[in-house]
């Protein structure tokens, strides 16, 4: 007996939910600092190349697997290739969901704390040094970061328990456009700072001498992370997409918006980095240092700061629910668990790992595995290793295992799409697997 599946009601709902997953801390927090650590512009060019050449086709492939199978990532492979080991790709996705949400919730918690700080006007009168001290004192402490992380995880669980469509889909449709407008306002302010041109040069004037194989792997990992691909989030969302929605359009639009927001975030942050003498390679604290500094120097900054951190929190939430949804959809569909119970159990388990991630900036900062803190290890292993590996398996599956007629049917969605199909199929059969494989081995220093 098969229960009727929930689904997204409209094309706009699909875009809002999928873009809500893609657009998040990855764009506004991670992209600028990873670009900063990897020398800026040349990294960004490589990143853009990967989004177009590998990101869009992998995203499309995930949507197809989901819509074809009508299942969570583990169930999807079981249904499309029964009796094979392919379901392990989905298992890896569930494991990565744990890893990502554990460290993602650390930063989302920081965002909530900064929202609180902006409400109580705590940045007022602080110079760069003062902001740095504020950030250091907060993120290396124990109680406050854990408290906000717990609040964030509880909210994520709350939304997932309620179901995605009626709550988050409705709100993201309104909130994501507002986020976009705020970032544009920030960009305008940032571009009029003294020293803005240095920031733009750092972003857009490519210096290819900064490219190494490790940088290339970082760019690939960032593309996967930012687009929410390689672990089954978009397989799960794909399973909620109606048959008559055009998957090619959805994949292209979501990737476009995601990239646009990342670039706009970079344009907001780098001029400020140079104007306020912050190191571009300042790491995970970069947004938390630059954004308050920009708002300080801006009329109406008090309100904009509140709005910004609120929307950053919303962006984080619409991403984290998509990650939790993978685990919950699996438990509900494969283990016949009740949705609420599944949400609560998985949230608690993820939070335990999350505590270690959060404390790795403070009391656990000397606790290292493979010479990385727990936070860094979760971040590096998920984005740079497991997501690309998942993506590799996904394109091999669609390119070489799934029967051609199913692939044609899902890509075309009723339209004749001969040319696009040819290009797509060529990429996922040959280009993407070879490219991911090479970058991967090279970046890990195996080649
Ligand atoms: N894409 C999200 C972001 O940029 C993070 C994410 C990664 C969400 C992987 C789902 C899966 O913030």
Boltz pocket constraint, residues with backbone or C-beta under 6 A from the ligand:
constraints:
  - pocket:
      binder: B
      contacts: [[A, 21], [A, 22], [A, 23], [A, 24], [A, 25], [A, 26], [A, 27], [A, 100], [A, 224], [A, 225], [A, 226], [A, 227], [A, 228], [A, 229], [A, 231], [A, 233], [A, 315], [A, 319], [A, 320], [A, 322], [A, 323]]
      max_distance: 6.0
